[in-house]
Amino acid sequence: MSTITRTRKIVANNIIYFRISKNMSQEDLAELLETSPGYVSEIENAKRNLSCDYIDLIANIFQIEPHELFVDRPPVTIRRINRHKKL
């Protein structure tokens, strides 16, 4: 089993941070990445090691620079978006 590094935790936290800030669900992000929501969950739980190419793809989706995924931010506590629509 691989070790979860500090850097992987930082990237995972930032993916959650930017996903929530863009009001995206894991399903939305998975669709844009052409993968499954389960894979996105593994990324966000730092269980996957991402390639540089995948970092670029994620940064492009969030419309940020790749280095922004490596900024050490406070842990994101809310991981779900609120999609309640007013009728």
N, CA, C and O atoms as a GROMACS GRO file, in nm:
protein
  348
    1MET      N    1   0.085  -0.118   0.000
    1MET     CA    2   0.000   0.000   0.000
    1MET      C    3   0.089   0.124   0.000
    1MET      O    4   0.190   0.128   0.071
    2SER      N    5   0.053   0.225  -0.080
    2SER     CA    6   0.137   0.344  -0.091
    2SER      C    7   0.113   0.440   0.025
    2SER      O    8   0.006   0.443   0.085
    3THR      N    9   0.215   0.517   0.054
    3THR     CA   10   0.208   0.617   0.160
    3THR      C   11   0.140   0.742   0.106
    3THR      O   12   0.167   0.785  -0.006
    4ILE      N   13   0.053   0.800   0.188
    4ILE     CA   14  -0.012   0.926   0.149
    4ILE      C   15   0.080   1.039   0.194
    4ILE      O   16   0.099   1.061   0.314
    5THR      N   17   0.136   1.110   0.098
    5THR     CA   18   0.230   1.217   0.127
    5THR      C   19   0.157   1.348   0.158
    5THR      O   20   0.039   1.364   0.127
    6ARG      N   21   0.229   1.438   0.220
    6ARG     CA   22   0.176   1.571   0.250
    6ARG      C   23   0.134   1.641   0.122
    6ARG      O   24   0.027   1.703   0.118
    7THR      N   25   0.213   1.632   0.018
    7THR     CA   26   0.181   1.697  -0.108
    7THR      C   27   0.053   1.641  -0.167
    7THR      O   28  -0.030   1.717  -0.218
    8ARG      N   29   0.034   1.511  -0.161
    8ARG     CA   30  -0.088   1.451  -0.213
    8ARG      C   31  -0.210   1.500  -0.135
    8ARG      O   32  -0.316   1.523  -0.193
    9LYS      N   33  -0.195   1.516  -0.003
    9LYS     CA   34  -0.304   1.568   0.080
    9LYS      C   35  -0.337   1.713   0.042
    9LYS      O   36  -0.454   1.751   0.038
   10ILE      N   37  -0.235   1.792   0.016
   10ILE     CA   38  -0.255   1.932  -0.023
   10ILE      C   39  -0.329   1.939  -0.156
   10ILE      O   40  -0.425   2.015  -0.169
   11VAL      N   41  -0.285   1.861  -0.253
   11VAL     CA   42  -0.351   1.861  -0.384
   11VAL      C   43  -0.496   1.814  -0.370
   11VAL      O   44  -0.586   1.874  -0.429
   12ALA      N   45  -0.518   1.710  -0.294
   12ALA     CA   46  -0.654   1.658  -0.274
   12ALA      C   47  -0.743   1.766  -0.212
   12ALA      O   48  -0.856   1.787  -0.257
   13ASN      N   49  -0.693   1.833  -0.109
   13ASN     CA   50  -0.770   1.939  -0.044
   13ASN      C   51  -0.802   2.051  -0.142
   13ASN      O   52  -0.913   2.105  -0.141
   14ASN      N   53  -0.706   2.086  -0.226
   14ASN     CA   54  -0.728   2.194  -0.323
   14ASN      C   55  -0.828   2.154  -0.431
   14ASN      O   56  -0.904   2.238  -0.478
   15ILE      N   57  -0.829   2.031  -0.469
   15ILE     CA   58  -0.928   1.986  -0.567
   15ILE      C   59  -1.067   2.001  -0.507
   15ILE      O   60  -1.160   2.047  -0.575
   16ILE      N   61  -1.083   1.963  -0.382
   16ILE     CA   62  -1.213   1.983  -0.316
   16ILE      C   63  -1.245   2.132  -0.308
   16ILE      O   64  -1.356   2.174  -0.340
   17TYR      N   65  -1.146   2.212  -0.265
   17TYR     CA   66  -1.164   2.356  -0.251
   17TYR      C   67  -1.214   2.420  -0.382
   17TYR      O   68  -1.312   2.494  -0.381
   18PHE      N   69  -1.146   2.390  -0.493
   18PHE     CA   70  -1.186   2.451  -0.619
   18PHE      C   71  -1.315   2.392  -0.674
   18PHE      O   72  -1.394   2.463  -0.736
   19ARG      N   73  -1.337   2.263  -0.651
   19ARG     CA   74  -1.462   2.202  -0.696
   19ARG      C   75  -1.581   2.266  -0.627
   19ARG      O   76  -1.680   2.301  -0.692
   20ILE      N   77  -1.572   2.283  -0.495
   20ILE     CA   78  -1.681   2.345  -0.419
   20ILE      C   79  -1.696   2.491  -0.460
   20ILE      O   80  -1.809   2.539  -0.475
   21SER      N   81  -1.585   2.562  -0.479
   21SER     CA   82  -1.594   2.704  -0.518
   21SER      C   83  -1.658   2.722  -0.655
   21SER      O   84  -1.715   2.827  -0.684
   22LYS      N   85  -1.648   2.620  -0.740
   22LYS     CA   86  -1.713   2.623  -0.872
   22LYS      C   87  -1.852   2.561  -0.868
   22LYS      O   88  -1.917   2.546  -0.972
   23ASN      N   89  -1.899   2.526  -0.747
   23ASN     CA   90  -2.032   2.466  -0.728
   23ASN      C   91  -2.048   2.338  -0.811
   23ASN      O   92  -2.152   2.315  -0.873
   24MET      N   93  -1.944   2.258  -0.810
   24MET     CA   94  -1.944   2.132  -0.884
   24MET      C   95  -1.954   2.014  -0.789
   24MET      O   96  -1.895   2.015  -0.682
   25SER      N   97  -2.029   1.913  -0.828
   25SER     CA   98  -2.033   1.788  -0.753
   25SER      C   99  -1.917   1.700  -0.801
   25SER      O  100  -1.852   1.730  -0.901
   26GLN      N  101  -1.893   1.592  -0.729
   26GLN     CA  102  -1.794   1.495  -0.776
   26GLN      C  103  -1.837   1.438  -0.911
   26GLN      O  104  -1.754   1.411  -0.997
   27GLU      N  105  -1.965   1.420  -0.929
   27GLU     CA  106  -2.018   1.369  -1.056
   27GLU      C  107  -1.990   1.466  -1.171
   27GLU      O  108  -1.954   1.424  -1.281
   28ASP      N  109  -2.007   1.597  -1.144
   28ASP     CA  110  -1.978   1.699  -1.246
   28ASP      C  111  -1.830   1.694  -1.286
   28ASP      O  112  -1.796   1.693  -1.404
   29LEU      N  113  -1.744   1.690  -1.185
   29LEU     CA  114  -1.600   1.687  -1.213
   29LEU      C  115  -1.562   1.559  -1.286
   29LEU      O  116  -1.483   1.561  -1.380
   30ALA      N  117  -1.619   1.448  -1.243
   30ALA     CA  118  -1.590   1.320  -1.308
   30ALA      C  119  -1.626   1.323  -1.456
   30ALA      O  120  -1.553   1.272  -1.540
   31GLU      N  121  -1.739   1.384  -1.486
   31GLU     CA  122  -1.782   1.393  -1.626
   31GLU      C  123  -1.682   1.474  -1.708
   31GLU      O  124  -1.647   1.434  -1.820
   32LEU      N  125  -1.636   1.585  -1.654
   32LEU     CA  126  -1.540   1.668  -1.726
   32LEU      C  127  -1.404   1.600  -1.741
   32LEU      O  128  -1.332   1.622  -1.838
   33LEU      N  129  -1.370   1.516  -1.642
   33LEU     CA  130  -1.243   1.442  -1.648
   33LEU      C  131  -1.257   1.312  -1.727
   33LEU      O  132  -1.158   1.241  -1.750
   34GLU      N  133  -1.380   1.280  -1.768
   34GLU     CA  134  -1.410   1.157  -1.839
   34GLU      C  135  -1.369   1.035  -1.756
   34GLU      O  136  -1.301   0.944  -1.805
   35THR      N  137  -1.411   1.037  -1.629
   35THR     CA  138  -1.382   0.928  -1.537
   35THR      C  139  -1.504   0.905  -1.449
   35THR      O  140  -1.611   0.959  -1.477
   36SER      N  141  -1.489   0.826  -1.345
   36SER     CA  142  -1.602   0.795  -1.258
   36SER      C  143  -1.600   0.882  -1.132
   36SER      O  144  -1.494   0.929  -1.091
   37PRO      N  145  -1.715   0.902  -1.070
   37PRO     CA  146  -1.719   0.973  -0.942
   37PRO      C  147  -1.636   0.901  -0.835
   37PRO      O  148  -1.580   0.966  -0.746
   38GLY      N  149  -1.628   0.770  -0.843
   38GLY     CA  150  -1.545   0.695  -0.749
   38GLY      C  151  -1.399   0.731  -0.760
   38GLY      O  152  -1.329   0.740  -0.659
   39TYR      N  153  -1.351   0.752  -0.882
   39TYR     CA  154  -1.212   0.792  -0.904
   39TYR      C  155  -1.188   0.931  -0.846
   39TYR      O  156  -1.085   0.956  -0.784
   40VAL      N  157  -1.284   1.022  -0.868
   40VAL     CA  158  -1.273   1.156  -0.813
   40VAL      C  159  -1.267   1.149  -0.660
   40VAL      O  160  -1.189   1.220  -0.597
   41SER      N  161  -1.349   1.064  -0.601
   41SER     CA  162  -1.347   1.045  -0.457
   41SER      C  163  -1.210   0.997  -0.410
   41SER      O  164  -1.159   1.046  -0.309
   42GLU      N  165  -1.151   0.904  -0.482
   42GLU     CA  166  -1.018   0.855  -0.446
   42GLU      C  167  -0.913   0.966  -0.456
   42GLU      O  168  -0.821   0.973  -0.373
   43ILE      N  169  -0.926   1.052  -0.556
   43ILE     CA  170  -0.834   1.166  -0.570
   43ILE      C  171  -0.851   1.258  -0.449
   43ILE      O  172  -0.753   1.301  -0.388
   44GLU      N  173  -0.977   1.289  -0.416
   44GLU     CA  174  -1.005   1.383  -0.307
   44GLU      C  175  -0.972   1.326  -0.170
   44GLU      O  176  -0.958   1.401  -0.073
   45ASN      N  177  -0.959   1.197  -0.160
   45ASN     CA  178  -0.917   1.134  -0.035
   45ASN      C  179  -0.770   1.097  -0.036
   45ASN      O  180  -0.723   1.021   0.048
   46ALA      N  181  -0.697   1.153  -0.133
   46ALA     CA  182  -0.551   1.137  -0.145
   46ALA      C  183  -0.510   0.991  -0.163
   46ALA      O  184  -0.399   0.953  -0.125
   47LYS      N  185  -0.596   0.912  -0.220
   47LYS     CA  186  -0.565   0.771  -0.244
   47LYS      C  187  -0.503   0.748  -0.381
   47LYS      O  188  -0.455   0.639  -0.410
   48ARG      N  189  -0.504   0.850  -0.465
   48ARG     CA  190  -0.447   0.841  -0.600
   48ARG      C  191  -0.332   0.938  -0.616
   48ARG      O  192  -0.337   1.051  -0.566
   49ASN      N  193  -0.229   0.894  -0.684
   49ASN     CA  194  -0.116   0.978  -0.718
   49ASN      C  195  -0.138   1.030  -0.860
   49ASN      O  196  -0.151   0.950  -0.953
   50LEU      N  197  -0.143   1.160  -0.877
   50LEU     CA  198  -0.178   1.218  -1.007
   50LEU      C  199  -0.054   1.252  -1.089
   50LEU      O  200   0.048   1.294  -1.035
   51SER      N  201  -0.065   1.231  -1.219
   51SER     CA  202   0.042   1.269  -1.311
   51SER      C  203   0.037   1.420  -1.336
   51SER      O  204  -0.065   1.484  -1.310
   52CYS      N  205   0.145   1.473  -1.387
   52CYS     CA  206   0.151   1.615  -1.422
   52CYS      C  207   0.044   1.649  -1.527
   52CYS      O  208  -0.018   1.755  -1.521
   53ASP      N  209   0.023   1.559  -1.621
   53ASP     CA  210  -0.078   1.583  -1.724
   53ASP      C  211  -0.217   1.593  -1.663
   53ASP      O  212  -0.297   1.676  -1.705
   54TYR      N  213  -0.246   1.509  -1.566
   54TYR     CA  214  -0.377   1.511  -1.501
   54TYR      C  215  -0.392   1.638  -1.417
   54TYR      O  216  -0.501   1.694  -1.409
   55ILE      N  217  -0.284   1.683  -1.354
   55ILE     CA  218  -0.285   1.810  -1.280
   55ILE      C  219  -0.320   1.923  -1.376
   55ILE      O  220  -0.402   2.009  -1.343
   56ASP      N  221  -0.259   1.924  -1.493
   56ASP     CA  222  -0.290   2.027  -1.594
   56ASP      C  223  -0.436   2.022  -1.635
   56ASP      O  224  -0.501   2.126  -1.646
   57LEU      N  225  -0.488   1.904  -1.658
   57LEU     CA  226  -0.628   1.888  -1.698
   57LEU      C  227  -0.721   1.943  -1.589
   57LEU      O  228  -0.815   2.017  -1.619
   58ILE      N  229  -0.695   1.907  -1.465
   58ILE     CA  230  -0.778   1.955  -1.355
   58ILE      C  231  -0.769   2.107  -1.343
   58ILE      O  232  -0.870   2.174  -1.324
   59ALA      N  233  -0.649   2.162  -1.354
   59ALA     CA  234  -0.631   2.308  -1.348
   59ALA      C  235  -0.708   2.377  -1.460
   59ALA      O  236  -0.770   2.481  -1.438
   60ASN      N  237  -0.705   2.320  -1.580
   60ASN     CA  238  -0.779   2.378  -1.691
   60ASN      C  239  -0.929   2.376  -1.665
   60ASN      O  240  -0.998   2.474  -1.696
   61ILE      N  241  -0.979   2.268  -1.609
   61ILE     CA  242  -1.122   2.260  -1.578
   61ILE      C  243  -1.160   2.368  -1.478
   61ILE      O  244  -1.265   2.432  -1.492
   62PHE      N  245  -1.077   2.390  -1.376
   62PHE     CA  246  -1.106   2.491  -1.274
   62PHE      C  247  -1.067   2.632  -1.318
   62PHE      O  248  -1.095   2.729  -1.247
   63GLN      N  249  -1.004   2.644  -1.434
   63GLN     CA  250  -0.957   2.773  -1.488
   63GLN      C  251  -0.861   2.842  -1.390
   63GLN      O  252  -0.875   2.959  -1.357
   64ILE      N  253  -0.762   2.763  -1.346
   64ILE     CA  254  -0.658   2.813  -1.257
   64ILE      C  255  -0.522   2.771  -1.312
   64ILE      O  256  -0.514   2.692  -1.406
   65GLU      N  257  -0.418   2.824  -1.253
   65GLU     CA  258  -0.283   2.780  -1.287
   65GLU      C  259  -0.252   2.653  -1.208
   65GLU      O  260  -0.294   2.641  -1.093
   66PRO      N  261  -0.180   2.558  -1.266
   66PRO     CA  262  -0.152   2.433  -1.197
   66PRO      C  263  -0.091   2.450  -1.058
   66PRO      O  264  -0.122   2.374  -0.967
   67HIS      N  265  -0.003   2.551  -1.040
   67HIS     CA  266   0.062   2.568  -0.910
   67HIS      C  267  -0.038   2.600  -0.798
   67HIS      O  268  -0.007   2.580  -0.681
   68GLU      N  269  -0.156   2.648  -0.833
   68GLU     CA  270  -0.257   2.679  -0.731
   68GLU      C  271  -0.308   2.553  -0.662
   68GLU      O  272  -0.365   2.561  -0.553
   69LEU      N  273  -0.289   2.438  -0.724
   69LEU     CA  274  -0.329   2.312  -0.662
   69LEU      C  275  -0.229   2.267  -0.556
   69LEU      O  276  -0.253   2.169  -0.485
   70PHE      N  277  -0.116   2.338  -0.545
   70PHE     CA  278  -0.012   2.301  -0.448
   70PHE      C  279  -0.001   2.400  -0.333
   70PHE      O  280   0.092   2.391  -0.252
   71VAL      N  281  -0.095   2.495  -0.324
   71VAL     CA  282  -0.096   2.593  -0.214
   71VAL      C  283  -0.153   2.525  -0.089
   71VAL      O  284  -0.259   2.462  -0.094
   72ASP      N  285  -0.081   2.537   0.022
   72ASP     CA  286  -0.125   2.474   0.147
   72ASP      C  287  -0.234   2.561   0.211
   72ASP      O  288  -0.205   2.664   0.271
   73ARG      N  289  -0.359   2.517   0.197
   73ARG     CA  290  -0.475   2.589   0.250
   73ARG      C  291  -0.529   2.515   0.372
   73ARG      O  292  -0.497   2.398   0.393
   74PRO      N  293  -0.612   2.584   0.452
   74PRO     CA  294  -0.680   2.513   0.561
   74PRO      C  295  -0.766   2.400   0.503
   74PRO      O  296  -0.818   2.411   0.392
   75PRO      N  297  -0.781   2.292   0.579
   75PRO     CA  298  -0.862   2.180   0.529
   75PRO      C  299  -1.006   2.221   0.499
   75PRO      O  300  -1.068   2.295   0.576
   76VAL      N  301  -1.057   2.172   0.388
   76VAL     CA  302  -1.197   2.197   0.352
   76VAL      C  303  -1.284   2.105   0.437
   76VAL      O  304  -1.261   1.984   0.441
   77THR      N  305  -1.382   2.163   0.503
   77THR     CA  306  -1.468   2.082   0.589
   77THR      C  307  -1.599   2.045   0.522
   77THR      O  308  -1.657   1.940   0.551
   78ILE      N  309  -1.646   2.130   0.432
   78ILE     CA  310  -1.770   2.101   0.359
   78ILE      C  311  -1.731   2.046   0.222
   78ILE      O  312  -1.668   2.115   0.143
   79ARG      N  313  -1.770   1.922   0.196
   79ARG     CA  314  -1.730   1.855   0.073
   79ARG      C  315  -1.845   1.839  -0.026
   79ARG      O  316  -1.824   1.789  -0.137
   80ARG      N  317  -1.964   1.881   0.012
   80ARG     CA  318  -2.080   1.866  -0.076
   80ARG      C  319  -2.135   2.002  -0.111
   80ARG      O  320  -2.134   2.094  -0.029
   81ILE      N  321  -2.183   2.014  -0.232
   81ILE     CA  322  -2.246   2.139  -0.273
   81ILE      C  323  -2.394   2.134  -0.241
   81ILE      O  324  -2.452   2.025  -0.230
   82ASN      N  325  -2.454   2.250  -0.225
   82ASN     CA  326  -2.596   2.260  -0.197
   82ASN      C  327  -2.666   2.298  -0.326
   82ASN      O  328  -2.649   2.409  -0.377
   83ARG      N  329  -2.744   2.206  -0.378
   83ARG     CA  330  -2.814   2.230  -0.505
   83ARG      C  331  -2.963   2.248  -0.487
   83ARG      O  332  -3.041   2.226  -0.579
   84HIS      N  333  -3.004   2.290  -0.369
   84HIS     CA  334  -3.147   2.313  -0.346
   84HIS      C  335  -3.191   2.432  -0.429
   84HIS      O  336  -3.134   2.540  -0.419
   85LYS      N  337  -3.293   2.411  -0.509
   85LYS     CA  338  -3.345   2.519  -0.593
   85LYS      C  339  -3.473   2.573  -0.532
   85LYS      O  340  -3.557   2.499  -0.482
   86LYS      N  341  -3.485   2.704  -0.536
   86LYS     CA  342  -3.606   2.766  -0.486
   86LYS      C  343  -3.714   2.757  -0.593
   86LYS      O  344  -3.688   2.782  -0.710
   87LEU      N  345  -3.833   2.720  -0.551
   87LEU     CA  346  -3.944   2.710  -0.644
   87LEU      C  347  -4.028   2.833  -0.643
   87LEU      O  348  -4.127   2.840  -0.716
   0.00000   0.00000   0.00000
